[in-house]
C-alpha cells in the first residue's frame, strides 16, 4: 500500500470522525455520518440548505465542490465567519472538523439562531463560491485531482468510464507553467472548439516541489501528451500532428485548414492528459521481443492485466455477442473476412474463447522482428522496429552524455530540440547545437517510457517516444466511481464491483 494511500485513508477517517462528533453536538446519532446518501441528507438539514443541493452531490466532479461548500456552511454554524477559519476548514478538514467536534469550547448554533451578519445572499454565495474555487484549485494543483478514463488503452486495469484520483504529491506537485487560466478547465473554454482557457502573458519555468517519491516501474502515471505540443484543432489529440505531416506532408497540413483545421501550439501543462503505465525509467535499456518487454536484459514483471489483438476464425459469419460479453470484451470487434474477426483479449479470455463451440482458431497477432512500421518511434527506416519488436533503446537520464551521430540522431532529435529547447541543425553532414558543431549531448532531464496495458490499442511511447519529467502530472492511486457508458442506468451502467478500488 502506497504512503499516499495510507495518508488519504488517515485524513478521510479523521474528517469522518470530526463529522461524527459534530452530528452528536447537533443532536443526531454520530453514526448517521456512516450511512451513504442519508449522511448528506442530515448534513443539509444541519446547515439548513435546500434539498435540491443533493442533485449536485450526485454529479461527478461537481460533488467535490458542493462538499467544500457544505464544509464552509457547517463551519459557519460554529460562528466561524472569518476567511482564515473557513480556509483552514476546506484545506485541512481532517484537522479542523475534529477540532470543532471534540472541542468543549466550540458550540453548534442553528442557522436560524446565529447572530445576523450584514451580508446579502449574493455576497454569501459569492464568498462561498469564490473561496471554494480557490481552495479547490489549490487542492487539485498541489495535492490531488480527479480524472476520468476516456479511452481503452489501459483496459482491463483501468476501464473507460472510471473516475479516479491522481496524487500530485506522489512525485511532487508541479508548479503551474501557465498560471493564469479559467478555473477547472484544462485547455479550451467550454462551448468552444478552439478558444484557449489560458493566457501566456506569465510563464513559469519547470519546477517540481518535493514529493513522496519518484516515478517507478509499473506505476500508473498521468502525464501531458508529449506529441501534443503542436496539433490540429480539428483532430485534437485523436490524431497526432506529426503523423499527419508524415502522411500528407508539412505544406499540405499547414496550408489546408478546411481539411486539417487550424494548427496550434500548447504549453506543456495544457497538453492533453494521458494515463499509461511506466515500463522503463531513466537509465534503463528497453527492448521488446515478440511482445515481451525486457528491461536491462531481464523480462519485465507486469502489474496490470495485458490485452492483445487476436485473429478469431469461426464457423459461419457471426461471433456470438453473448460469448463476448461473458468474456468481458469491451473493445470493438473488427470483421476482416468471412468468419474472421480481430478481437482484443486477455490471455485467459483467449484460452476460454478457443474452447467455445464453433470457434475454429484463436491466434495472437504478432508483428515479426525486422518489419518496419513507419509510425513507430523514431519513424526512421534505419530502425526497423514495430509495436511487438522494438529496441534496444536506452532511456535518457539527466546528466548522462551520449555520442551523437547522424545514425542515432533520430532517437534524440525531438528531445534536444522540443523538450530541452535547443537549436539543432544538420549542415553538410555535421550536427550543430546552439550554433556549435558537436558529436555529443548531455541530457538535462530524466525521461520515462510509458505503455498501455491494452498493448495493441494504445498510443504510447512506441509511437511518440519518451515522456520528459516536466510532463509528469501525478500517480493514479484510487478509483472512486465507474460507469459503463454502453449501458443504461437500469441495465448496469454503474459498475458497483469496480467502485473504491486501488489502482495497481
C-alpha positions, 0 to 999 in steps of 0.5 A, a space after each residue: 500500500 502506497 504512503 499516499 494511500 495510507 495518508 488519504 485513508 488517515 485524513 478521510 477517517 479523521 474528517 469522518 470522525 470530526 463529522 461524527 462528533 459534530 452530528 452528536 453536538 447537533 443532536 443526531 446519532 454520530 453514526 448517521 455520518 456512516 450511512 451513504 446518501 442519508 449522511 448528506 441528507 442530515 448534513 443539509 438539514 444541519 446547515 439548513 440548505 435546500 434539498 435540491 443541493 443533493 442533485 449536485 452531490 450526485 454529479 461527478 466532479 461537481 460533488 467535490 465542490 458542493 462538499 467544500 461548500 457544505 464544509 464552509 456552511 457547517 463551519 459557519 454554524 460554529 460562528 466561524 465567519 472569518 476567511 482564515 477559519 473557513 480556509 483552514 476548514 476546506 484545506 485541512 478538514 481532517 484537522 479542523 472538523 475534529 477540532 470543532 467536534 471534540 472541542 468543549 469550547 466550540 458550540 453548534 448554533 442553528 442557522 436560524 439562531 446565529 447572530 445576523 451578519 450584514 451580508 446579502 445572499 449574493 455576497 454569501 454565495 459569492 464568498 462561498 463560491 469564490 473561496 471554494 474555487 480557490 481552495 479547490 484549485 489549490 487542492 487539485 494543483 498541489 495535492 490531488 485531482 480527479 480524472 476520468 478514463 476516456 479511452 481503452 488503452 489501459 483496459 482491463 486495469 483501468 476501464 473507460 468510464 472510471 473516475 479516479 484520483 491522481 496524487 500530485 504529491 506522489 512525485 511532487 506537485 508541479 508548479 503551474 507553467 501557465 498560471 493564469 487560466 479559467 478555473 477547472 478547465 484544462 485547455 479550451 473554454 467550454 462551448 468552444 472548439 478552439 478558444 484557449 482557457 489560458 493566457 501566456 502573458 506569465 510563464 513559469 519555468 519547470 519546477 517540481 516541489 518535493 514529493 513522496 517519491 519518484 516515478 517507478 516501474 509499473 506505476 500508473 502515471 498521468 502525464 501531458 501528451 508529449 506529441 501534443 505540443 503542436 496539433 490540429 484543432 480539428 483532430 485534437 489529440 485523436 490524431 497526432 500532428 506529426 503523423 499527419 505531416 508524415 502522411 500528407 506532408 508539412 505544406 499540405 497540413 499547414 496550408 489546408 485548414 478546411 481539411 486539417 483545421 487550424 494548427 496550434 501550439 500548447 504549453 506543456 501543462 495544457 497538453 492533453 492528459 494521458 494515463 499509461 503505465 511506466 515500463 522503463 525509467 531513466 537509465 534503463 535499456 528497453 527492448 521488446 521481443 515478440 511482445 515481451 518487454 525486457 528491461 536491462 536484459 531481464 523480462 519485465 514483471 507486469 502489474 496490470 492485466 495485458 490485452 492483445 489483438 487476436 485473429 478469431 476464425 469461426 464457423 459461419 459469419 457471426 461471433 456470438 455477442 453473448 460469448 463476448 460479453 461473458 468474456 468481458 470484451 469491451 473493445 470493438 470487434 473488427 470483421 476482416 473476412 468471412 468468419 474472421 474477426 480481430 478481437 482484443 483479449 486477455 490471455 485467459 479470455 483467449 484460452 476460454 474463447 478457443 474452447 467455445 463451440 464453433 470457434 475454429 482458431 484463436 491466434 495472437 497477432 504478432 508483428 515479426 522482428 525486422 518489419 518496419 512500421 513507419 509510425 513507430 518511434 523514431 519513424 526512421 527506416 534505419 530502425 526497423 522496429 514495430 509495436 511487438 519488436 522494438 529496441 534496444 533503446 536506452 532511456 535518457 537520464 539527466 546528466 548522462 552524455 551520449 555520442 551523437 551521430 547522424 545514425 542515432 540522431 533520430 532517437 534524440 532529435 525531438 528531445 534536444 530540440 522540443 523538450 530541452 529547447 535547443 537549436 539543432 541543425 544538420 549542415 553538410 553532414 555535421 550536427 550543430 547545437 546552439 550554433 556549435 558543431 558537436 558529436 555529443 549531448 548531455 541530457 538535462 532531464 530524466 525521461 520515462 517510457 510509458 505503455 498501455 496495458 491494452 498493448 495493441 490499442 494504445 498510443 504510447 511511447 512506441 509511437 511518440 517516444 519518451 515522456 520528459 519529467 516536466 510532463 509528469 502530472 501525478 500517480 493514479 492511486 484510487 478509483 472512486 466511481 465507474 460507469 459503463 457508458 454502453 449501458 443504461 442506468 437500469 441495465 448496469 451502467 454503474 459498475 458497483 464491483 469496480 467502485 473504491 478500488 486501488 489502482 495497481 
